[in-house]
């Protein structure tokens, strides 16, 4: 799921983190946080990195 979000963010003109995106980011993060923390920590960090990186890009 995280890989698809990152790929979608990279190839879609609007991106995955835009409010107009069709991706339910809150729902995806909620599902990830319901999993054991040690198994999803890297996935959440990947989403944080991509989200912060998209804020920096014009």
Secondary structure, DSSP 4 states (H G I P E B T S, - for coil): -HHHHHHHHHHSSS-SSSTT-SS-HHHHHHHHHTS-HHHHHHHHHHHHHHHHHHHH--
